Amino acid sequence: MTRRTQAERSDTTTSQLIGAARKLFGEYGYAATSIDAVAATAGVTKGAAYHHFEGKLGLFRATFTRAQEELATHLEEVGAASPDTWTALRRGCRTFLEHCLDPGFRRIVLLDAPSVLGWEEVRQIQHASVLRVLLNAMRATDAHLASETLTIRGQLMFGALCEAGMLLARSPDPKAALGPITTQADILLTALHNP
């Protein structure tokens, strides 16, 4: 049996901690989750958690970033499987809303991240992942528009999608609300595409 390198062991511990943090932050929220609980759930020591992350805030940041990166990858896969750029953009918006059906995703991404990390840092992380994918999709459908105009439209659409995710969260039946909310998102997307 080949012995794992220090880097491999470190990556494994980091992944275990982020996985446990995602579960606990998603279920209980940032305020009610301790780094001790995350370490115990991950099966590592509290010292190991502090070795890999600068406290609970650093662990939350890594958890939020990982959620954004995974969603961006999924959105790119959805786009690549679509027959054209407009369909890819519409499917991507629906995929984002479908992710908002997951209570853990909603709590981490929509509810806690803005207050824990601050709006500027949240947007910076999103711009490197999910918002980047949305902006690229909008550029592909409206390549003739100025970059600044596309950026404004993309940010407006992304803000609307985040608010739509919050509407799903507050709905008594989020799955039933997905259809009507997606329809309204499509209407907004079409309006932004053809102002």
Salt bridges, closest charged atoms under 4 A:
GLU27 OE1 - LYS23 NZ 3.76
ASP36 OD1 - LYS46 NZ 3.49
GLU70 OE1 - ARG22 NH1 2.52
GLU76 OE2 - ARG132 NH1 3.02
GLU98 OE2 - ARG94 NE 2.98
GLU121 OE2 - ARG61 NE 2.35
ASP142 OD1 - HIS193 ND1 2.79
GLU163 OE2 - ARG170 NH2 3.35
ASP186 OD2 - ARG90 NH2 2.80
